[in-house]
Amino acid sequence: MSVAAERIERLTALAREAATTEAIDVSRRYVRLARRIAERHRLALPSSLARNHCTNCDVYLLPGVTVRVRVHRGRLIYTCLECKHIHRYPYEWQRFVLTLASHGSSQRHRFSLIWIRLRVSGSTYYEYIKRLG
């Protein structure tokens, strides 16, 4: 890893910390520095920063603090709370059923849990939907 890549990673971590303490201007400065270093050295932004900053105002996007996240028609909609810029990202989902058998009685009760797996930018999230009896 080059010195520039290490510095970008460090600035990303500092931007995240600054956003959690609601120091928005400091967070914006760290993101701008990281973007400038990446452009100067022709490096791609790390995935932890690529979708987690506003391309309009350069603030680090932290759900509930600097961004509102909504799901609508197969898209994640990020709305920056600083500049009201909207980012839309597609997501994939898969439905699968998990069947569990309870033990301890003469009758075995079967419970089916329906889960949805959301695949967003390489990350996978699982969401419990409902239990069938």
C-alpha positions as CSV (number, residue, x, y, z in Angstrom):
1,M,0.0,0.0,0.0
2,S,1.4,3.4,-1.0
3,V,1.7,6.3,1.3
4,A,-1.1,8.1,-0.5
5,A,-3.5,5.2,-0.1
6,E,-2.6,5.0,3.6
7,R,-3.3,8.7,4.0
8,I,-6.6,8.3,2.3
9,E,-7.6,5.5,4.6
10,R,-6.6,7.6,7.6
11,L,-8.5,10.6,6.4
12,T,-11.6,8.4,5.8
13,A,-11.4,7.2,9.4
14,L,-11.0,10.8,10.7
15,A,-14.0,12.0,8.6
16,R,-16.1,9.2,10.0
17,E,-15.1,10.2,13.6
18,A,-15.7,13.9,12.9
19,A,-19.2,13.1,11.5
20,T,-20.1,11.1,14.6
21,T,-19.2,14.0,16.8
22,E,-21.2,16.3,14.5
23,A,-18.2,18.4,13.5
24,I,-19.5,18.6,9.9
25,D,-17.0,21.2,8.7
26,V,-14.0,19.2,9.9
27,S,-15.5,16.0,8.3
28,R,-16.0,17.9,5.0
29,R,-12.3,19.1,5.1
30,Y,-11.1,15.5,5.6
31,V,-13.2,14.2,2.7
32,R,-11.9,17.0,0.4
33,L,-8.3,16.2,1.3
34,A,-8.8,12.5,0.6
35,R,-10.5,13.2,-2.7
36,R,-7.7,15.6,-3.8
37,I,-5.0,13.0,-2.8
38,A,-6.8,10.3,-4.8
39,E,-7.1,12.5,-7.8
40,R,-3.5,13.6,-7.7
41,H,-2.1,10.1,-7.4
42,R,-4.7,8.6,-9.7
43,L,-6.1,6.2,-7.1
44,A,-9.6,5.0,-6.7
45,L,-11.4,6.1,-3.5
46,P,-11.8,3.2,-1.1
47,S,-15.2,1.6,-0.9
48,S,-15.7,3.0,2.6
49,L,-15.5,6.5,1.2
50,A,-16.8,6.1,-2.4
51,R,-20.5,6.0,-1.5
52,N,-20.2,7.5,1.9
53,H,-19.7,11.1,0.9
54,C,-21.8,13.6,-0.8
55,T,-20.5,14.4,-4.2
56,N,-22.1,17.9,-4.0
57,C,-20.9,19.2,-0.7
58,D,-18.2,16.6,0.3
59,V,-19.7,15.9,3.7
60,Y,-19.2,12.3,5.1
61,L,-22.6,10.6,5.0
62,L,-23.6,9.0,8.3
63,P,-27.2,7.7,8.5
64,G,-29.3,9.7,10.9
65,V,-26.7,12.4,11.3
66,T,-25.9,13.8,7.8
67,V,-28.0,11.6,5.5
68,R,-31.6,10.2,5.3
69,V,-31.8,6.7,3.9
70,R,-35.0,5.5,2.2
71,V,-35.8,2.4,0.1
72,H,-38.1,2.9,-2.9
73,R,-38.8,0.7,-5.9
74,G,-35.5,-1.2,-5.9
75,R,-33.3,1.7,-5.0
76,L,-31.7,3.1,-1.9
77,I,-32.2,6.8,-1.8
78,Y,-29.7,8.8,0.2
79,T,-30.6,12.5,0.8
80,C,-27.8,14.6,2.2
81,L,-29.2,16.7,5.1
82,E,-26.6,19.5,4.5
83,C,-27.3,20.3,0.9
84,K,-30.4,18.2,0.1
85,H,-28.6,16.5,-2.8
86,I,-30.2,13.1,-3.6
87,H,-28.1,9.9,-4.4
88,R,-29.9,6.8,-5.8
89,Y,-28.3,3.4,-5.7
90,P,-29.9,0.2,-7.0
91,Y,-30.0,-2.9,-4.8
92,E,-30.7,-6.6,-5.4
93,W,-32.7,-8.7,-3.0
94,Q,-33.2,-12.5,-2.7
95,R,-35.9,-14.2,-0.6
96,F,-35.2,-17.5,1.1
97,V,-37.1,-19.5,3.7
98,L,-35.4,-21.0,6.8
99,T,-37.3,-23.9,8.4
100,L,-36.6,-24.7,12.1
101,A,-38.0,-27.7,14.0
102,S,-38.7,-27.3,17.7
103,H,-37.7,-30.2,20.0
104,G,-39.2,-31.4,23.3
105,S,-42.7,-32.6,22.5
106,S,-44.2,-35.5,20.6
107,Q,-45.3,-33.2,17.9
108,R,-42.7,-31.3,16.0
109,H,-43.7,-27.8,15.2
110,R,-42.2,-26.2,12.2
111,F,-41.5,-22.6,12.0
112,S,-40.6,-20.9,8.7
113,L,-38.7,-17.7,8.8
114,I,-38.7,-15.6,5.7
115,W,-35.6,-13.5,5.3
116,I,-34.6,-11.0,2.7
117,R,-31.0,-10.6,1.7
118,L,-30.2,-7.1,0.4
119,R,-27.0,-6.8,-1.6
120,V,-25.8,-3.2,-1.6
121,S,-22.4,-2.1,-2.9
122,G,-20.8,-5.4,-2.1
123,S,-22.2,-5.6,1.4
124,T,-25.0,-8.0,2.4
125,Y,-27.8,-7.1,4.9
126,Y,-30.4,-9.6,6.2
127,E,-33.8,-8.5,7.2
128,Y,-36.3,-10.6,9.0
129,I,-39.8,-10.4,7.4
130,K,-42.3,-12.8,9.1
131,R,-42.7,-16.1,10.8
132,L,-45.1,-18.7,9.5
133,G,-46.6,-21.2,11.8
